C-alpha cells in the first residue's frame, strides 16, 4: 500500500492529517484517538479491530475529495 499525503491543518507536523491510498483512492485519517467511554458507547456496529479518531471539520472541508 502506498500512501500519498493530502494535507493537514496542523501547525507543527502533528495530527490531524489526511492521506490517500494510491492503489484504491481510499482515505487514511490521522487524528487524536477517541477514548472517552461515554463517547465510544454512542458508536454503532463497531468491530474489535477498529479505532476511532477525531477529525476537525476544517480539515475535511479543506482537503477531502470533492466527488
N, C-alpha and C positions, 0 to 999 in steps of 0.2 A: 504494500500500500504506500502510495506517495502522497504526502500532504503538501498543499500549496497554501501559504499564508495569505489570508484575505485582508484582515485588518484588525485593529484594536483601538479602543478608546482609552487605554491605559497610558499614563504619562511616564511610567518608569519601567516598562517592559514586563509588567506582571499581567495577570488576567484582568479583564476578560479579553478573549481573543477568538477569532473565527478562522477556521481552516477549511479547505475543500479537499476531498479525496479525489485526486485527479482521475483515477480509473472509473469512478462511478458518479461523480458530481455530488456525492453526499457531503454534508457539513459536519465538522467536528467542532465542538464548543469547549473552550477552556474557561472555567469560571470558578468562583467560590462554591464549595460543596454545601449543599443544603443539608443541615444536620439536626435542626430543631425537631424533636419527636412529634410535637403538635402539628407542625407543617407537613412532615413526612406522612402522618396519618391521614392527611387530606388527599394524598395522591391515589390514583386509581390504577388497577391492573398492573402493579409493579412486579418485576422479576428480581430474584435474588442477585442476578448478575448486573443489574442496572444501578447507576448512580445518578444523582440529580444536581445540577448546578444552576446558580442564579445568573441570569443574563440581563444586563441593563437594556432597556428599550432603545436607548440611543445607539448602542452597538448594532442591534438588529436593523434599525431604521437606516443606519449609515452604510452597512456592508452586506446585508442579506441579499441573496439573489432576487431579482425582480422579474419573475416569470409570469 
